[in-house]
Amino acid sequence: MPYNNSMKIYFTCTILLLLTISGFSQSSTIKLRDDLFADKSTIFSKFIPLNNGELTYGACLLDPKTFIYQINQFKADASRKIKNKKNESLIKKDIDYFTRNIVEYYVSHYGRDSLVMATIQQINAEKRSDPNYASLIKEASKKLQIKILSTAEAKFLNEFVLGAADLNDTELFKHSVAYRDWIDSYLYNLNIDRQFRYSSSEYESRYLLPLEAIYNKIPPGFIKNHLTYQYTLFALKMVTNPQKLDSLYGDFARRRENSEYKADIDQVYNNLILSRPNSLAPDFSYYDVNDKLVRLNELRGKYVYIDIWATWCAPCKVEIPFLSRLESDYSTKNIIFLSLSVDNSSDKAKWVSYVKNNKLGGIQVIADKDFNSDFIRKFSVASIPRFILIDPVGQIVFSNAARPSDPDLRNHLDHLLK
């Protein structure tokens, strides 16, 4: 699995994807834990600085030998601090896969100029509607790498990440998020080259590649069964093509070893069937920033464009200026713009403050149980931002509508509202 610049750029997107999978794919009957060694990040930061749990740009400019030396110093120190001698072997594996993930992050971000990265993020946030957006990103990206790994260095680091790895350690899988994250990354990177070969019309096929890797690379047993469930669940929530959805569900249902997960998959699949175009949208009753109850069904008579977002979601915030323009441009049309936050209920005050301080328009409501809210689950929302369009009689037009920044959305709205 050689590392290259395209992989580095893709890996950032992959991490966001994997966070979504890890956060929302727990089976209702099988619980995975992370209870082997709680102080890894705290101890690690004494050897290499972290910022909010991630390597700093400065750390990713260290030469590989110095970086790996510090990694090994951390491993030795962490191993000396193991108190549970009964599980010492398992804990050392947890520490090992934690460092493998750190090294992979280092490789994927190696040699990046922090100022250029800030420029790229600014362009992405402010220039998405600019006709020169693509060329602006391309030009800025040319200056991103100020250091590049040699072939020998890349090979050495690659061996650190992949060498002597075990793909079938059931106990470690059940108790170590570091090991599970490593396997997730391994599955994606197996098909890194194929990820870029799909045309835009075949984009959704990318979500099926990890399943192919699981069938071919993971030995039979608990890990294979759980990963099949995990990635089937995620793919069901991301794929919109009805034929692919039916095929995906059928493949899972035919495998007898997946029986203990079938109830979860059945529920998601049935919800997807109910959220197809022309189906009646489920109702909700959520509170707005002034603690007034808003019912979706009471908005009938107009189209409703729903933006599912959160204050912690950077891509969601990118869409806000575009959504504001839509609200202004369609203010006299038969459409309501509603933003539904999936912030945790404990962060409600933060959400209210963000909405008011940024003077967000439209109807602003917050879900009662974040991603576990009934409305969110019925639409099988796996990632945000997510947009839904409902017609005046309460039927679903698009369960996965175009984003405000996508010109296709205006084309759809102009056609419907003419």
Sine and cosine of phi, psi and omega as CSV:
sin_phi,cos_phi,sin_psi,cos_psi,sin_omega,cos_omega
0.00,0.00,0.98,0.19,-0.02,-1.00
-0.93,0.37,0.55,-0.83,0.02,-1.00
-1.00,-0.10,0.63,-0.77,0.07,-1.00
-0.56,-0.83,0.05,-1.00,-0.08,-1.00
-0.89,0.46,-0.62,0.79,-0.01,-1.00
-0.90,0.44,-0.59,0.81,0.04,-1.00
-0.92,0.40,-0.63,0.78,-0.02,-1.00
-0.86,0.51,-0.71,0.71,-0.01,-1.00
-0.92,0.39,-0.68,0.73,-0.04,-1.00
-0.92,0.39,-0.56,0.83,-0.10,-1.00
-0.87,0.49,-0.58,0.81,0.02,-1.00
-0.86,0.51,-0.69,0.72,0.02,-1.00
-0.92,0.40,-0.62,0.79,-0.02,-1.00
-0.89,0.46,-0.65,0.76,-0.01,-1.00
-0.86,0.52,-0.68,0.74,0.03,-1.00
-0.87,0.49,-0.65,0.76,0.00,-1.00
-0.90,0.43,-0.70,0.71,-0.05,-1.00
-0.93,0.37,-0.54,0.84,0.07,-1.00
-0.88,0.48,-0.64,0.77,0.03,-1.00
-0.89,0.46,-0.73,0.69,-0.01,-1.00
-0.87,0.49,-0.76,0.65,-0.07,-1.00
-0.89,0.45,-0.56,0.83,-0.07,-1.00
-0.98,0.19,-0.43,0.90,-0.17,-0.98
-0.75,-0.66,0.36,0.93,-0.02,-1.00
-0.88,-0.47,0.36,0.93,0.08,-1.00
-0.93,0.37,0.74,-0.67,0.09,-1.00
-0.93,0.36,0.48,-0.87,0.03,-1.00
-0.94,0.33,-0.26,0.97,-0.04,-1.00
-0.92,-0.40,-0.37,0.93,-0.05,-1.00
-0.87,-0.49,0.85,-0.52,-0.04,-1.00
-0.95,-0.30,0.77,-0.64,0.09,-1.00
-0.98,-0.18,0.56,-0.83,-0.09,-1.00
-0.82,-0.58,0.13,-0.99,0.14,-0.99
-0.65,-0.76,0.98,0.20,-0.21,-0.98
-0.76,-0.66,0.46,0.89,-0.04,-1.00
-1.00,-0.04,-0.75,0.67,-0.09,-1.00
-0.49,-0.87,0.97,-0.23,-0.19,-0.98
-0.99,0.17,-0.31,0.95,-0.17,-0.98
-0.98,-0.18,0.32,0.95,-0.09,-1.00
-0.85,0.53,-0.77,0.64,-0.06,-1.00
-0.91,0.42,-0.63,0.77,0.00,-1.00
-0.89,0.46,-0.72,0.69,0.01,-1.00
-0.92,0.39,-0.66,0.75,-0.04,-1.00
-0.87,0.49,-0.63,0.78,-0.07,-1.00
-0.91,0.42,-0.25,0.97,0.08,-1.00
-0.97,0.24,-0.32,0.95,-0.02,-1.00
-0.97,-0.24,-0.64,0.77,0.04,-1.00
-0.68,-0.74,0.79,-0.61,-0.08,-1.00
-0.91,0.41,0.62,-0.79,0.07,-1.00
-0.87,-0.49,0.48,-0.88,0.09,-1.00
-0.80,-0.59,0.94,-0.34,-0.08,-1.00
0.82,0.57,0.64,0.77,0.06,-1.00
1.00,0.10,0.00,1.00,-0.01,-1.00
-0.88,-0.47,0.43,-0.90,0.08,-1.00
-0.88,0.47,0.61,-0.79,0.07,-1.00
-0.98,0.21,0.26,-0.97,0.07,-1.00
-0.88,0.48,-0.60,0.80,0.02,-1.00
-0.88,0.47,-0.65,0.76,0.02,-1.00
-0.89,0.45,-0.56,0.83,-0.02,-1.00
-0.99,0.15,0.06,1.00,0.12,-0.99
-0.97,-0.26,-0.10,0.99,0.06,-1.00
-0.89,0.46,0.55,-0.83,0.05,-1.00
-0.94,0.34,0.51,-0.86,-0.12,-0.99
-0.82,0.58,-0.64,0.77,-0.03,-1.00
-0.91,0.42,-0.68,0.74,0.04,-1.00
-0.90,0.44,-0.67,0.75,-0.03,-1.00
-0.89,0.45,-0.75,0.66,-0.02,-1.00
-0.92,0.39,-0.56,0.83,0.07,-1.00
-0.86,0.51,-0.72,0.70,0.01,-1.00
-0.91,0.41,-0.60,0.80,0.07,-1.00
-0.86,0.52,-0.73,0.68,-0.02,-1.00
-0.93,0.38,-0.55,0.83,0.08,-1.00
-0.90,0.45,-0.67,0.74,0.05,-1.00
-0.88,0.47,-0.73,0.69,-0.03,-1.00
-0.85,0.52,-0.67,0.74,0.00,-1.00
-0.91,0.41,-0.68,0.73,-0.02,-1.00
-0.92,0.40,-0.70,0.72,0.01,-1.00
-0.89,0.46,-0.64,0.77,0.00,-1.00
-0.89,0.45,-0.59,0.80,0.02,-1.00
-0.93,0.37,-0.38,0.92,-0.06,-1.00
-1.00,-0.04,0.06,1.00,0.03,-1.00
-0.93,0.36,0.84,-0.54,-0.02,-1.00
-0.99,-0.13,-0.49,0.87,-0.03,-1.00
-1.00,0.04,1.00,0.04,-0.07,-1.00
-0.92,0.39,-0.42,0.91,0.00,-1.00
-0.89,0.46,-0.63,0.78,-0.02,-1.00
-0.96,-0.29,0.41,0.91,-0.10,-1.00
-0.84,0.55,-0.68,0.73,-0.02,-1.00
-0.88,0.47,-0.70,0.72,-0.01,-1.00
-0.92,0.39,-0.63,0.77,0.00,-1.00
-0.91,0.41,-0.64,0.77,0.04,-1.00
-0.89,0.46,-0.58,0.81,0.07,-1.00
-0.91,0.41,-0.65,0.76,0.04,-1.00
-0.86,0.51,-0.71,0.70,0.04,-1.00
-0.89,0.46,-0.67,0.74,-0.01,-1.00
-0.87,0.49,-0.73,0.68,-0.02,-1.00
-0.95,0.30,-0.47,0.88,0.14,-0.99
-0.86,0.51,-0.71,0.71,0.00,-1.00
-0.95,0.32,-0.55,0.84,0.07,-1.00
-0.87,0.50,-0.68,0.73,0.02,-1.00
-0.91,0.42,-0.63,0.78,0.03,-1.00
-0.89,0.46,-0.70,0.72,-0.01,-1.00
-0.91,0.41,-0.62,0.79,0.04,-1.00
-0.90,0.44,-0.66,0.75,0.06,-1.00
-0.88,0.47,-0.68,0.74,0.03,-1.00
-0.84,0.54,-0.73,0.68,0.00,-1.00
-0.89,0.46,-0.69,0.72,-0.07,-1.00
-0.94,0.33,-0.34,0.94,0.00,-1.00
-0.90,-0.43,0.14,0.99,-0.11,-0.99
-0.87,0.49,0.71,-0.70,0.16,-0.99
0.96,0.28,0.30,0.95,-0.02,-1.00
-1.00,0.09,0.64,-0.76,0.06,-1.00
-0.99,0.11,0.87,-0.49,-0.07,-1.00
-0.90,0.44,-0.56,0.83,0.00,-1.00
-0.94,0.35,-0.64,0.77,0.04,-1.00
-0.92,0.39,-0.64,0.77,0.03,-1.00
-0.88,0.47,-0.63,0.78,0.04,-1.00
-0.90,0.44,-0.61,0.79,0.04,-1.00
-0.90,0.43,-0.69,0.73,0.02,-1.00
-0.88,0.48,-0.68,0.73,0.02,-1.00
-0.90,0.43,-0.59,0.80,0.03,-1.00
-0.93,0.38,-0.67,0.74,0.05,-1.00
-0.87,0.49,-0.69,0.72,-0.02,-1.00
-0.90,0.44,-0.56,0.83,-0.04,-1.00
-0.99,0.15,-0.54,0.84,-0.17,-0.99
-0.92,-0.39,-0.28,0.96,-0.15,-0.99
-0.87,-0.49,0.31,0.95,-0.07,-1.00
-0.87,0.50,-0.51,0.86,-0.02,-1.00
-1.00,-0.03,-0.05,1.00,0.01,-1.00
-0.94,0.34,0.74,-0.67,0.02,-1.00
-0.87,0.49,-0.35,0.94,0.01,-1.00
-0.99,-0.15,0.26,0.97,-0.08,-1.00
-0.80,0.59,-0.77,0.64,-0.06,-1.00
-0.87,0.49,-0.69,0.72,-0.02,-1.00
-0.94,0.35,-0.55,0.84,0.04,-1.00
-0.90,0.44,-0.70,0.72,0.04,-1.00
-0.90,0.43,-0.68,0.73,-0.03,-1.00
-0.89,0.46,-0.70,0.71,-0.02,-1.00
-0.91,0.41,-0.68,0.74,0.01,-1.00
-0.91,0.42,-0.61,0.79,-0.04,-1.00
-0.91,0.41,-0.46,0.89,0.02,-1.00
-0.88,0.47,-0.44,0.90,-0.05,-1.00
-0.99,-0.16,0.05,1.00,-0.13,-0.99
-0.93,0.36,-0.70,0.71,-0.08,-1.00
-1.00,0.04,0.89,-0.45,0.06,-1.00
-0.96,-0.26,-0.18,0.98,0.11,-0.99
-0.61,-0.79,0.61,-0.79,-0.01,-1.00
-0.77,-0.63,0.68,-0.74,0.03,-1.00
-0.93,0.38,0.63,-0.78,0.13,-0.99
-0.96,0.27,0.25,-0.97,0.02,-1.00
-0.86,0.52,-0.67,0.74,-0.01,-1.00
-0.91,0.41,-0.65,0.76,0.02,-1.00
-0.91,0.42,-0.68,0.73,0.01,-1.00
-0.89,0.46,-0.66,0.75,0.01,-1.00
-0.90,0.43,-0.68,0.73,0.01,-1.00
-0.88,0.48,-0.72,0.70,-0.01,-1.00
-0.94,0.34,-0.60,0.80,0.04,-1.00
-0.87,0.50,-0.64,0.77,0.02,-1.00
-0.92,0.39,-0.58,0.81,0.04,-1.00
-0.89,0.45,-0.67,0.74,-0.05,-1.00
-0.95,0.32,-0.64,0.77,-0.16,-0.99
-0.96,-0.29,-0.34,0.94,-0.15,-0.99
-0.87,0.50,0.70,-0.71,0.07,-1.00
0.78,0.62,0.58,0.82,0.01,-1.00
-0.99,0.12,0.52,-0.85,0.01,-1.00
-0.93,-0.37,0.84,-0.54,-0.02,-1.00
-1.00,-0.05,0.11,0.99,-0.11,-0.99
-0.63,-0.78,0.69,0.72,0.04,-1.00
-0.99,-0.12,1.00,-0.02,-0.13,-0.99
-0.87,0.49,-0.73,0.69,-0.03,-1.00
-0.89,0.45,-0.65,0.76,0.03,-1.00
-0.91,0.41,-0.65,0.76,0.01,-1.00
-0.87,0.49,-0.63,0.77,-0.04,-1.00
-0.95,0.30,-0.37,0.93,-0.15,-0.99
-0.83,-0.55,0.03,1.00,-0.06,-1.00
-0.73,-0.69,0.92,-0.38,0.06,-1.00
-0.93,0.36,-0.47,0.88,0.03,-1.00
-0.89,0.46,-0.69,0.72,0.03,-1.00
-0.92,0.40,-0.67,0.74,0.02,-1.00
-0.90,0.43,-0.66,0.76,0.04,-1.00
-0.90,0.45,-0.63,0.78,0.01,-1.00
-0.89,0.46,-0.70,0.71,0.02,-1.00
-0.89,0.45,-0.67,0.74,0.05,-1.00
-0.82,0.57,-0.75,0.66,-0.02,-1.00
-0.90,0.43,-0.65,0.76,0.03,-1.00
-0.85,0.53,-0.71,0.70,-0.03,-1.00
-0.90,0.44,-0.67,0.75,0.01,-1.00
-0.93,0.38,-0.69,0.73,-0.08,-1.00
-0.95,0.32,-0.33,0.94,0.09,-1.00
-0.85,0.52,-0.53,0.85,-0.07,-1.00
-0.91,-0.42,0.46,0.89,-0.11,-0.99
-0.86,0.51,-0.63,0.77,-0.01,-1.00
-0.93,0.36,-0.63,0.78,-0.03,-1.00
-0.93,0.37,-0.41,0.91,-0.01,-1.00
-0.84,0.55,-0.54,0.84,-0.12,-0.99
-1.00,-0.07,-0.03,1.00,-0.05,-1.00
-1.00,0.02,-0.26,0.97,-0.03,-1.00
-0.98,0.22,0.66,-0.75,0.11,-0.99
-0.96,0.27,0.18,-0.98,-0.01,-1.00
-0.87,0.50,-0.54,0.84,-0.01,-1.00
-0.95,0.30,-0.33,0.94,0.00,-1.00
-0.97,-0.25,0.19,0.98,-0.14,-0.99
-0.78,0.62,-0.65,0.76,-0.09,-1.00
-0.91,0.40,-0.30,0.95,0.03,-1.00
-0.90,0.44,-0.37,0.93,0.01,-1.00
-0.88,0.47,-0.51,0.86,-0.03,-1.00
-0.95,0.31,-0.22,0.97,-0.02,-1.00
-1.00,-0.06,-0.26,0.97,-0.06,-1.00
-0.87,0.48,-0.67,0.74,0.03,-1.00
-0.86,0.50,-0.57,0.82,0.03,-1.00
-0.90,0.44,-0.65,0.76,0.06,-1.00
-0.88,0.48,-0.67,0.74,0.01,-1.00
-0.91,0.41,-0.63,0.78,0.03,-1.00
-0.88,0.47,-0.73,0.69,-0.01,-1.00
-0.88,0.48,-0.58,0.82,-0.11,-0.99
-1.00,-0.02,-0.46,0.89,-0.18,-0.98
-0.92,-0.40,-0.47,0.88,-0.09,-1.00
-1.00,-0.04,0.80,-0.60,0.01,-1.00
-0.89,0.45,0.43,-0.90,0.03,-1.00
-0.85,0.52,0.56,-0.83,0.03,-1.00
0.63,-0.78,-0.23,-0.97,-0.10,-1.00
-0.84,0.54,-0.73,0.68,-0.07,-1.00
-0.89,0.46,-0.71,0.70,0.00,-1.00
-0.88,0.48,-0.69,0.72,-0.01,-1.00
-0.90,0.44,-0.68,0.73,-0.03,-1.00
-0.93,0.36,-0.66,0.75,0.02,-1.00
-0.90,0.43,-0.62,0.79,0.05,-1.00
-0.87,0.49,-0.70,0.72,0.07,-1.00
-0.88,0.47,-0.76,0.65,-0.07,-1.00
-0.85,0.53,-0.75,0.66,-0.07,-1.00
-0.98,0.19,-0.46,0.89,0.12,-0.99
-0.92,0.40,-0.70,0.72,0.02,-1.00
-0.85,0.53,-0.72,0.69,-0.02,-1.00
-0.92,0.40,-0.71,0.71,-0.01,-1.00
-0.89,0.46,-0.64,0.77,0.04,-1.00
-0.85,0.53,-0.60,0.80,-0.04,-1.00
-0.98,0.19,-0.32,0.95,-0.07,-1.00
-0.98,-0.22,-0.50,0.87,-0.04,-1.00
-0.99,0.16,0.72,-0.70,-0.01,-1.00
-0.95,-0.32,-0.29,0.96,0.00,-1.00
-0.92,0.38,0.88,-0.48,-0.08,-1.00
-0.85,0.53,-0.64,0.77,-0.01,-1.00
-0.91,0.42,-0.67,0.75,0.02,-1.00
-0.92,0.39,-0.61,0.79,0.04,-1.00
-0.88,0.47,-0.73,0.68,-0.01,-1.00
-0.89,0.46,-0.66,0.75,0.01,-1.00
-0.91,0.41,-0.67,0.74,0.00,-1.00
-0.88,0.48,-0.72,0.70,0.01,-1.00
-0.91,0.42,-0.68,0.74,-0.01,-1.00
-0.89,0.46,-0.66,0.75,0.03,-1.00
-0.87,0.49,-0.68,0.74,-0.01,-1.00
-0.93,0.37,-0.70,0.71,-0.07,-1.00
-0.90,0.44,-0.48,0.88,-0.04,-1.00
-0.97,0.23,-0.26,0.97,-0.05,-1.00
-1.00,0.00,0.93,-0.36,-0.09,-1.00
-0.88,0.47,-0.53,0.85,-0.06,-1.00
-0.92,0.39,-0.18,0.98,-0.02,-1.00
-1.00,-0.09,0.18,0.98,-0.15,-0.99
-0.86,0.52,-0.59,0.81,-0.06,-1.00
-0.95,0.32,-0.26,0.97,0.02,-1.00
-0.98,-0.22,-0.10,1.00,-0.19,-0.98
-0.88,0.48,-0.58,0.81,-0.03,-1.00
-0.88,0.48,-0.66,0.75,0.02,-1.00
-0.90,0.44,-0.71,0.70,-0.02,-1.00
-0.91,0.41,-0.65,0.76,0.04,-1.00
-0.85,0.53,-0.69,0.72,-0.04,-1.00
-0.89,0.46,-0.72,0.70,0.00,-1.00
-0.90,0.43,-0.71,0.70,-0.02,-1.00
-0.89,0.46,-0.69,0.72,0.00,-1.00
-0.90,0.43,-0.60,0.80,0.07,-1.00
-0.90,0.44,-0.62,0.78,0.02,-1.00
-0.91,0.42,-0.64,0.77,0.06,-1.00
-0.87,0.49,-0.66,0.75,-0.04,-1.00
-0.96,0.27,-0.24,0.97,-0.01,-1.00
-0.96,-0.26,0.27,0.96,0.06,-1.00
-0.97,0.26,0.35,-0.94,-0.02,-1.00
-0.77,0.63,0.62,-0.79,0.01,-1.00
0.98,0.19,-0.06,1.00,0.11,-0.99
-0.98,0.19,0.42,-0.91,0.01,-1.00
-0.97,0.25,0.79,-0.61,-0.01,-1.00
-0.94,0.35,0.63,-0.78,0.08,-1.00
-0.91,0.40,0.49,-0.87,0.00,-1.00
-1.00,0.09,0.29,-0.96,0.20,-0.98
-0.55,-0.84,0.36,-0.93,0.11,-0.99
-0.73,-0.68,0.98,-0.21,-0.04,-1.00
-0.80,-0.60,0.41,-0.91,-0.05,-1.00
-1.00,0.00,0.58,-0.81,0.06,-1.00
-1.00,-0.02,-0.12,-0.99,-0.09,-1.00
-0.92,0.40,-0.30,0.96,0.03,-1.00
-0.97,-0.24,0.29,0.96,0.00,-1.00
0.89,0.46,0.47,0.88,0.11,-0.99
-1.00,-0.08,0.72,-0.69,-0.03,-1.00
-0.97,0.24,0.77,-0.64,0.02,-1.00
-0.90,-0.45,0.83,-0.56,0.07,-1.00
-0.96,-0.27,0.74,-0.67,0.00,-1.00
-0.87,0.49,-0.68,0.74,-0.05,-1.00
-0.88,0.47,-0.42,0.91,0.01,-1.00
-0.97,0.24,-0.12,0.99,0.02,-1.00
-1.00,-0.07,0.05,1.00,0.00,-1.00
-0.88,0.48,0.48,-0.88,-0.10,-0.99
0.94,-0.35,-0.30,0.96,0.06,-1.00
-0.71,-0.70,0.39,-0.92,0.18,-0.98
-0.92,0.39,0.54,-0.84,0.05,-1.00
-0.80,-0.60,0.87,-0.49,0.05,-1.00
-0.98,-0.21,0.91,-0.41,-0.10,-0.99
-0.97,-0.23,0.79,-0.61,0.07,-1.00
-0.95,-0.30,0.93,-0.38,0.05,-1.00
-1.00,-0.07,0.87,-0.50,-0.15,-0.99
-0.51,-0.86,-0.06,-1.00,0.11,-0.99
-0.41,-0.91,0.42,-0.91,-0.03,-1.00
-0.93,0.38,-0.37,0.93,-0.01,-1.00
-1.00,0.03,-0.04,1.00,-0.12,-0.99
-1.00,-0.10,0.96,-0.28,-0.02,-1.00
-0.88,0.47,-0.73,0.68,0.03,-1.00
-0.87,0.49,-0.50,0.86,0.04,-1.00
-0.90,0.43,-0.68,0.74,-0.04,-1.00
-0.92,0.39,-0.50,0.87,0.05,-1.00
-0.87,0.50,-0.57,0.82,-0.06,-1.00
-0.98,0.18,-0.28,0.96,-0.10,-0.99
-0.85,0.52,-0.73,0.68,0.02,-1.00
-0.87,0.49,-0.59,0.81,0.02,-1.00
-0.93,0.36,-0.62,0.78,0.04,-1.00
-0.91,0.42,-0.63,0.77,0.01,-1.00
-0.88,0.47,-0.64,0.77,0.03,-1.00
-0.91,0.41,-0.64,0.77,0.05,-1.00
-0.87,0.49,-0.71,0.70,0.00,-1.00
-0.85,0.53,-0.65,0.76,0.00,-1.00
-0.95,0.33,-0.73,0.69,-0.08,-1.00
-0.93,0.36,-0.46,0.89,-0.04,-1.00
-0.94,-0.35,0.37,0.93,-0.08,-1.00
-0.89,0.45,-0.41,0.91,-0.01,-1.00
-0.99,-0.17,0.05,1.00,-0.04,-1.00
-1.00,-0.07,0.19,-0.98,-0.05,-1.00
-0.99,0.10,0.88,0.47,-0.04,-1.00
-0.52,-0.86,0.59,-0.81,0.06,-1.00
-0.90,-0.43,0.66,-0.75,0.06,-1.00
-0.96,-0.29,0.85,-0.52,-0.07,-1.00
-0.83,-0.56,0.80,-0.60,0.04,-1.00
-0.96,-0.27,0.83,-0.55,-0.06,-1.00
-0.93,-0.36,0.94,-0.34,-0.01,-1.00
-0.99,0.13,0.65,-0.76,0.11,-0.99
-0.94,-0.34,0.43,0.90,0.14,-0.99
-0.86,0.51,0.50,-0.86,0.06,-1.00
-0.89,0.47,0.55,-0.83,-0.04,-1.00
-0.86,0.51,-0.46,0.89,0.03,-1.00
-0.94,0.35,-0.27,0.96,0.01,-1.00
-0.97,-0.23,0.32,0.95,-0.05,-1.00
-0.86,0.52,-0.67,0.75,0.00,-1.00
-0.89,0.46,-0.62,0.79,0.04,-1.00
-0.90,0.43,-0.67,0.75,0.03,-1.00
-0.89,0.45,-0.73,0.68,0.01,-1.00
-0.85,0.52,-0.70,0.71,-0.01,-1.00
-0.89,0.46,-0.68,0.74,-0.02,-1.00
-0.90,0.44,-0.71,0.71,-0.01,-1.00
-0.87,0.48,-0.72,0.70,-0.06,-1.00
-0.96,0.29,-0.67,0.75,-0.02,-1.00
-0.92,0.40,-0.53,0.85,-0.01,-1.00
-0.99,-0.13,0.06,1.00,0.07,-1.00
0.78,0.63,0.75,0.66,-0.01,-1.00
-0.94,0.35,0.67,-0.74,-0.05,-1.00
-1.00,-0.05,-0.22,-0.98,-0.01,-1.00
0.92,0.39,-0.27,-0.96,0.07,-1.00
-1.00,-0.07,0.80,-0.60,-0.03,-1.00
-0.91,-0.41,0.90,-0.44,0.03,-1.00
-0.76,-0.64,0.29,-0.96,0.02,-1.00
-0.83,-0.56,0.71,-0.70,0.00,-1.00
-0.92,0.39,0.46,-0.89,-0.08,-1.00
-0.97,0.23,-0.48,0.88,-0.06,-1.00
-0.71,-0.71,0.69,0.72,-0.03,-1.00
0.64,0.77,-0.81,-0.58,-0.05,-1.00
-0.95,0.32,-0.23,0.97,0.02,-1.00
-1.00,-0.05,0.09,1.00,0.05,-1.00
-0.90,0.43,0.54,-0.84,-0.08,-1.00
-0.84,0.55,-0.72,0.69,-0.03,-1.00
-0.89,0.46,-0.68,0.74,-0.01,-1.00
-0.90,0.43,-0.69,0.73,-0.01,-1.00
-0.92,0.39,-0.60,0.80,-0.02,-1.00
-0.92,0.38,-0.42,0.91,0.09,-1.00
-0.99,-0.10,0.09,1.00,0.04,-1.00
0.76,0.65,0.74,0.67,-0.01,-1.00
-0.95,0.31,0.86,-0.51,-0.03,-1.00
-0.95,-0.30,-0.37,0.93,-0.02,-1.00
-0.47,-0.88,0.38,-0.92,0.02,-1.00
-0.79,-0.62,0.41,-0.91,0.09,1.00
-0.95,0.31,0.46,-0.89,0.05,-1.00
-0.68,-0.73,0.63,-0.77,-0.08,-1.00
-0.79,-0.61,0.65,-0.76,-0.05,-1.00
-0.75,-0.67,0.68,-0.73,0.05,-1.00
-0.88,-0.47,0.80,-0.60,-0.03,-1.00
-0.86,-0.50,0.63,-0.78,-0.07,-1.00
-1.00,0.05,0.08,-1.00,-0.09,-1.00
-0.88,0.47,-0.35,0.94,0.02,-1.00
-0.99,-0.13,0.12,0.99,0.07,-1.00
1.00,-0.02,0.18,0.98,0.02,-1.00
-1.00,-0.03,0.50,-0.87,-0.02,-1.00
-0.97,0.25,0.81,-0.59,0.13,-0.99
-1.00,-0.01,-0.81,0.59,0.07,-1.00
-0.69,-0.72,0.84,-0.55,0.08,-1.00
-0.99,0.13,-0.26,0.97,0.06,-1.00
-0.68,-0.74,0.96,0.28,-0.12,-0.99
-0.97,0.26,0.28,-0.96,0.05,-1.00
-0.89,0.45,0.47,-0.88,0.01,-1.00
-0.97,0.25,0.35,-0.94,0.06,-1.00
-0.84,0.54,-0.51,0.86,-0.01,-1.00
-0.98,0.19,-0.16,0.99,-0.03,-1.00
-1.00,0.02,0.86,-0.50,0.01,-1.00
-0.83,0.56,-0.44,0.90,0.01,-1.00
-0.87,0.49,-0.49,0.87,-0.01,-1.00
-0.89,0.46,-0.71,0.71,0.02,-1.00
-0.89,0.45,-0.60,0.80,0.04,-1.00
-0.88,0.47,-0.69,0.72,0.02,-1.00
-0.89,0.45,-0.73,0.69,-0.05,-1.00
-0.91,0.41,-0.66,0.75,0.01,-1.00
-0.88,0.48,-0.62,0.79,0.01,-1.00
-0.92,0.38,-0.68,0.73,-0.05,-1.00
-0.96,0.27,-0.52,0.86,-0.13,-0.99
-0.98,-0.21,0.16,0.99,-0.05,-1.00
-0.93,0.36,0.00,0.00,0.00,0.00
